[in-house]
Amino acid sequence: MDNKAMYQLSYGLFVVTAKEGEKDNGCITNTVMQVTTTPNRISLAVNKDNYTHGMIMRTKVFNVSIISEQTEFELFKHFGFQSGKTVDKFAHFTDVKRSENGLYYVTKGINAWISAKVVETVDLGTHTLFIADVTDAEVLDNTPSATYAYYHANIKPSASQETKKGWRCKICGYIYEGEELPEDFVCPICKHGAVDFERI
Ligand SMILES: Cc1cc2nc3c(=O)[nH]c(=O)nc-3n(C[C@H](O)[C@H](O)[C@H](O)COP(=O)(O)O)c2cc1C
């Protein structure tokens, strides 16, 4: 089996935000898709280790900010390379507004946002698949949405721009510095395994 076939699947990229009490948080995902139009429903897969996961599990509400091609790597670093467990991602992040459900959506590097209410969850082992009704949505501009392929080709720093030596996660760009990558290594950022790393 050629696992590289999975790279040919086309994905969008999103900042998924949640709010629990006074705590706002969000993470990058590539797993939002519309699954039915009547009712208007989306699905979202979130790793159980993500802080955002527990927030959505408990509150059953989330927002999706759809990342456009006019975005910067900084957005991915901010929401995808650090966890709300240790950082307040919204402490100094000003490119946000609140939708009617009280949750943040991102306003820069985003072409639309969606509010959603969870109606069902599916336990997928490492992840939970959330099935959710769309409760609100707005288009901000018509810049094309960034696909995962676009992210790899145009947003993520390329290997030649890296000065570090070791192994780079082809999925999120995380770098493991060391000569040998352990076979059972799991990326601390996107949770993909050693098979998704390349030597740099
Ligand atoms: C390009 C990219 C795509 C990602 N896709 C997903 C995804 O689909 N599902 C997921 O659970 N995490 C995904 N992640 C990882 C989370 O964004 C990351 O683990 C984040 O730090 C979790 O933050 P939190 O603990 O504050 O929720 C992705 C990260 C990047 C950079």
The ligand as an ORCA input file, in Angstrom:
! r2SCAN-3c Opt
* xyz 0 1
  C      -1.335     22.172      9.456
  C      -1.861     21.578     10.730
  C      -2.985     20.741     10.700
  C      -3.505     20.185     11.864
  N      -4.638     19.407     11.817
  C      -5.197     18.913     12.960
  C      -6.434     18.159     12.921
  O      -7.055     17.978     11.872
  N      -6.938     17.689     14.090
  C      -6.302     17.908     15.285
  O      -6.802     17.439     16.309
  N      -5.137     18.617     15.358
  C      -4.574     19.120     14.222
  N      -3.404     19.849     14.272
  C      -2.685     19.961     15.561
  C      -3.252     21.010     16.542
  O      -3.550     22.226     15.914
  C      -2.182     21.230     17.636
  O      -1.925     20.011     18.307
  C      -2.546     22.342     18.629
  O      -1.349     22.743     19.300
  C      -3.569     21.924     19.678
  O      -3.843     23.030     20.485
  P      -4.713     22.943     21.827
  O      -4.049     21.915     22.728
  O      -4.657     24.321     22.409
  O      -6.091     22.526     21.452
  C      -2.875     20.440     13.110
  C      -1.748     21.290     13.161
  C      -1.245     21.856     11.987
  C      -0.051     22.777     12.074
*
